Amino acid sequence: MSETYDIVIIGGGIIGAAVAYHLAKKNYGKIAVVEKDQYLGNCSTAKCAGGIRAQFSSEINVRMSLLSEDKFETFAQDMDAEVQFDQVGYLFVLTNDEQVKTFRAQFEMWKRLGVPAQWLSRDEIKSLVPVLNVDDILAGTFSKKDGIGDPHQFTQGYVGAARRLGVKFLLETEAVGIAATGDKITSVKTYNGELLTNTVVNAAGPYARQIAGFLGIDLPVVPIKRQIVTTAPLDFISESFPMVVDIGSGLYTHKESGGLLLGWADKNTPEGFDESVDPEYTDTILMKGLDRIPQLETAEIKTAWGGLYESTPDHHAVIGPSGEYPRFFHCTGFSGHGFMHAPAAGIVTAELICGEKTSFDISPLSPHRFVGAVLGEEGTVI
């Protein structure tokens, strides 16, 4: 059987749901979201740490975050959903002179763009988070506007609002091909039938490269496993405990169900779809945690899991139409920042699709930036 839609969005995580909602809000037409799993938001969205921050090193990511944070703040009333953006803040701790120099420059950029960040001394950091070992910390930055949220709650908030506006979410419907005539999309092929459409959004996260490949497009988005571990409740973790990011070690941690969630990105992890838990990876996270929070020696491990980053060479998202097919749009490649940037991504992608001026300049996220690009150290596009 075949059905006709004005647009088909491939991927039922928070990105696909956000794009669908903002298109429906603009009365775009008949919208379908196809998801290969039996649940929405069950892939990268469900496995993320839930952080939301505007303290980024690039101006485009700061702008994405500022718009997203504004929307997270009003999400409950806007979507008539039970969600909480817990604005406990993000604390970045710096342990050498080079980090301090880099963050000083970023701090000036944040002030220019309106990020309400503070520059903190070692003593101020210790006062803010008394359980931290601050012996090697030189300084830090903190923004109370940042915080954490439940990815499931926010995804379901978008889904519920989109459904009320008529969006169809087709579960257990895996996209297996995209048909085109010339440069015009004609349909999305699935195991459950063909969806006739002239516009497609690739919001497939770590699977985005395969989706682009249906049209012969080599999209540089690769899946890379990251791991997270959580502890049982800890009596020294307060309700105001912020997200703490240790720039030196790469550790990040925030409060979770009375205990702590801890994570770290191993840059030596090969690309691939393996999400199994590696005990050595978990042990490394715990050792980094103990160095920064010595009281963790009393902690009991509650659970650990692996999830997939959808990584690009420059660790920035890909948002915009492909060059070969003007009505084939990408909204993917967030490199670990998809949840926190979902509101802005949904807004600007819907604006692009509708031919409107975007809320801010998103040309740095264009898919075309990779065409003929030279990759520098650690994959940076130069």
C-alpha positions in Angstrom: 0.0 0.0 0.0 1.1 3.6 -0.6 0.2 6.8 1.0 0.9 10.4 0.1 2.5 13.0 2.4 3.7 16.5 1.9 6.8 15.5 3.9 8.3 12.4 5.4 10.8 12.7 8.3 13.1 9.7 8.8 13.9 9.2 12.4 11.7 9.3 15.5 14.0 10.7 18.1 13.7 14.1 19.6 15.1 15.8 16.5 12.6 14.2 14.2 9.8 15.0 16.6 10.8 18.6 17.0 11.0 19.1 13.2 7.6 17.5 12.8 6.0 19.7 15.5 7.4 23.0 14.1 6.3 22.1 10.6 2.8 21.2 11.8 2.7 24.4 13.8 3.2 26.2 10.4 0.4 24.2 8.9 2.8 22.6 6.4 0.4 19.8 5.3 0.3 16.1 5.8 3.4 15.0 7.8 4.7 11.5 8.6 7.6 10.5 10.8 8.9 7.0 10.2 10.8 5.1 12.9 12.3 1.7 12.6 12.0 0.9 16.3 8.7 0.1 18.1 9.3 3.1 20.4 10.0 6.8 19.7 13.2 8.3 21.0 14.7 4.9 21.8 18.1 5.3 20.1 20.5 8.1 20.8 17.9 10.3 22.5 17.2 7.7 25.2 20.9 7.1 25.9 22.1 10.7 26.3 23.1 12.3 29.6 20.4 15.0 29.4 22.6 18.1 29.6 21.5 21.4 28.3 24.1 24.2 28.0 25.1 27.4 26.1 28.8 27.4 27.1 30.2 26.3 23.7 33.4 27.1 21.9 31.7 28.1 18.6 29.3 31.0 18.1 26.9 28.9 16.0 26.5 26.3 18.9 26.0 29.1 21.4 23.2 30.6 19.3 21.6 27.2 18.9 21.8 26.7 22.7 20.4 30.1 23.6 17.3 29.6 21.4 16.9 26.1 22.7 17.2 27.1 26.4 14.5 29.7 25.9 12.2 27.1 24.5 13.1 24.5 27.2 12.2 27.2 29.8 8.6 27.5 28.5 8.2 24.0 27.1 5.8 22.8 29.8 3.2 25.5 29.0 3.9 25.7 25.3 3.4 21.9 24.8 1.0 21.3 27.6 3.5 18.6 28.8 4.8 17.5 32.2 8.5 18.2 31.8 11.2 19.9 33.9 14.2 21.8 32.8 16.2 21.7 36.1 18.4 24.8 35.8 21.1 23.7 38.3 23.8 25.1 35.9 26.9 23.9 34.2 30.3 24.2 35.9 33.4 23.9 33.7 36.6 23.4 35.7 40.0 24.3 34.3 43.3 22.8 35.3 46.0 24.4 33.2 47.0 27.7 31.8 46.1 26.8 28.2 42.6 25.9 29.2 42.3 29.2 31.1 43.4 31.1 28.1 41.0 29.3 25.8 38.1 29.8 28.1 38.9 33.5 28.7 38.4 34.0 25.0 35.2 32.0 24.9 34.0 33.9 28.0 34.2 37.2 26.1 32.3 35.7 23.2 29.6 34.4 25.6 29.2 37.8 27.1 28.8 39.3 23.6 26.1 36.8 22.7 24.2 37.1 26.1 25.2 34.0 27.9 24.9 34.8 31.6 28.1 32.9 32.6 30.3 33.7 35.6 34.1 33.4 35.9 34.9 31.6 39.1 38.1 31.3 41.2 39.1 28.0 42.9 37.6 29.1 46.2 34.3 30.1 44.5 34.2 26.6 42.8 34.8 24.9 46.2 32.0 27.0 47.7 29.6 26.1 44.9 30.4 22.4 44.9 32.0 21.5 48.3 32.6 17.8 47.4 35.0 18.6 44.5 38.7 18.1 44.9 39.9 21.5 43.8 43.7 21.1 44.4 44.6 21.3 40.7 41.8 23.6 39.6 42.9 27.1 38.5 39.5 28.6 37.6 36.1 27.8 36.1 33.0 29.1 34.4 29.4 28.6 35.5 26.0 29.5 34.0 22.9 29.1 36.0 20.8 29.2 32.8 22.2 25.8 31.9 21.0 22.5 33.4 19.6 19.1 32.8 16.4 17.5 31.5 14.8 14.2 30.9 15.1 13.3 27.2 12.1 11.0 27.3 9.8 13.6 28.8 10.8 16.3 26.2 10.5 13.9 23.3 7.1 12.8 24.4 6.1 16.5 24.8 7.0 17.1 21.1 5.3 13.9 20.0 2.1 14.7 21.9 1.9 18.2 20.6 2.7 17.1 17.0 0.0 14.4 17.1 -2.6 16.9 18.3 -1.7 18.9 15.1 -2.2 15.9 12.9 1.3 14.4 12.5 1.4 10.7 11.9 4.1 8.7 13.7 4.7 5.4 11.9 6.5 2.9 14.2 8.3 -0.2 13.2 8.5 1.3 9.8 12.1 1.2 8.6 13.1 3.3 5.6 14.9 1.1 3.1 15.1 3.4 0.1 14.4 6.8 -1.4 13.2 7.1 -5.0 13.8 10.2 -7.1 13.4 11.3 -10.7 16.2 13.6 -11.7 16.8 15.9 -8.7 13.2 15.5 -7.4 12.2 13.1 -4.6 9.2 10.9 -5.4 8.9 8.5 -2.4 10.3 6.9 0.7 10.3 3.1 0.5 9.7 1.1 3.7 9.2 -2.5 4.6 5.5 -1.5 5.2 5.0 0.1 1.9 5.8 3.2 -0.1 5.2 6.7 1.2 4.7 9.1 -1.8 6.3 12.5 -1.1 8.4 15.2 -2.7 10.2 16.3 0.5 12.3 14.3 3.0 14.1 15.1 6.2 17.0 13.0 7.2 16.8 13.0 11.1 18.1 9.5 11.5 20.9 10.3 13.9 23.7 7.7 13.8 22.0 6.1 10.8 21.9 9.3 8.8 24.8 8.3 6.5 22.9 5.2 5.4 19.8 7.3 4.7 21.8 9.7 2.6 23.3 6.8 0.8 20.0 5.8 -0.6 20.4 8.8 -2.9 24.1 8.3 -3.5 25.1 11.0 -1.1 28.2 10.5 1.1 27.3 12.3 4.3 30.2 12.3 6.9 28.1 11.3 9.9 29.5 8.3 11.8 28.3 6.4 14.9 30.7 6.4 17.9 30.0 4.6 21.2 30.0 6.6 24.4 29.4 5.1 27.9 27.7 6.4 31.0 27.5 5.0 34.5 25.2 5.9 37.4 25.5 5.4 41.1 23.0 4.5 43.8 21.8 7.4 46.0 24.6 9.4 47.8 24.0 11.4 50.9 26.5 14.1 49.9 24.7 15.0 46.6 22.4 18.1 47.0 19.4 19.1 44.9 21.5 22.0 43.6 24.4 19.9 42.4 25.2 21.2 38.9 26.5 19.5 35.8 30.3 19.5 36.3 32.6 19.2 33.3 36.3 18.6 34.0 38.1 19.9 30.9 41.4 18.3 31.8 40.1 14.7 32.2 37.0 14.9 30.0 34.8 13.7 32.9 31.2 15.0 33.2 28.8 14.3 36.0 25.5 15.5 37.3 22.9 14.5 39.9 20.7 11.5 38.9 18.0 10.0 41.1 19.8 10.9 44.3 23.2 9.8 43.1 25.4 10.8 40.2 25.6 10.1 36.5 29.1 10.1 35.2 30.4 9.9 31.6 33.5 10.4 29.5 34.2 10.3 25.8 37.0 7.9 24.8 38.4 9.4 21.6 40.0 6.1 20.7 36.7 4.3 20.4 36.3 3.1 16.8 33.2 4.1 14.8 30.4 1.5 14.7 27.0 0.5 16.0 28.2 -1.5 19.0 26.5 -0.3 22.2 27.7 -3.0 24.5 29.1 -2.0 27.9 32.9 -2.3 28.1 33.9 -2.8 31.7 37.3 -1.2 31.2 35.6 1.9 29.7 33.3 2.0 32.8 36.3 1.6 35.2 38.1 4.5 33.5 35.0 6.7 34.0 34.9 5.7 37.7 38.6 6.4 38.2 38.2 9.9 36.7 35.2 10.4 39.0 37.2 9.4 42.1 40.0 11.9 41.2 37.5 14.8 41.1 35.1 13.6 43.8 37.0 11.4 46.4 33.8 10.6 48.3 32.7 8.4 45.4 34.8 5.7 47.0 31.7 4.8 49.0 29.4 4.7 46.0 27.5 1.7 44.7 27.2 1.3 41.0 23.5 1.3 39.9 23.8 0.8 36.1 25.9 1.5 33.0 25.0 1.8 29.3 26.4 2.6 25.9 24.9 4.9 23.4 25.8 6.3 20.0 27.1 9.8 19.1 26.3 10.8 15.5 29.6 12.5 14.9 30.8 14.8 12.1 34.4 15.7 11.3 34.1 19.2 13.0 31.7 18.0 15.7 28.9 20.3 14.5 25.4 19.5 13.3 24.4 19.2 9.6 21.3 21.2 8.9 20.1 22.1 5.4 19.2 20.8 2.0 21.6 18.6 0.0 23.1 20.0 -3.1 22.0 17.2 -5.3 18.3 17.1 -4.2 16.9 20.5 -3.1 14.0 18.8 -1.2 16.2 16.4 0.7 17.0 18.0 4.0 19.5 17.0 6.7 19.0 17.6 10.4 21.5 15.4 12.0 25.2 15.0 13.1 24.8 16.8 16.4 27.9 15.0 17.8 26.4 14.5 21.3 24.4 17.7 21.4 21.2 16.6 19.7 18.9 16.7 22.8 20.1 20.1 24.0 19.8 21.6 20.5 16.5 20.0 19.5 14.3 23.0 20.0 16.5 25.3 17.8 17.0 22.5 15.3 13.3 21.9 14.9 12.7 25.7 14.5 15.4 26.5 11.9 14.8 23.3 9.9 11.1 24.0 9.6 11.9 27.6 8.5 14.3 26.3 5.8 11.7 23.8 4.5 9.1 26.5 4.4 11.4 28.9 2.5 11.5 31.4 5.4 14.4 33.3 6.8 15.9 31.3 9.6 15.9 32.7 13.2 19.7 33.2 12.9 22.3 32.4 10.3 22.9 28.7 10.2 25.2 28.6 7.2 28.0 27.2 9.4 26.0 24.0 9.7 25.4 23.6 5.9 26.0 20.2 4.4 28.1 21.9 1.7 30.9 22.8 4.1 32.3 19.3 3.8 32.5 19.3 0.0 36.1 19.4 -1.0 37.1 20.3 2.6 40.5 19.6 4.0 40.5 17.9 7.4 42.9 19.2 10.0 44.0 17.7 13.3 41.3 15.6 15.1 39.1 15.9 12.0 38.5 19.7 12.2 37.4 21.1 8.9 39.8 23.8 7.8 
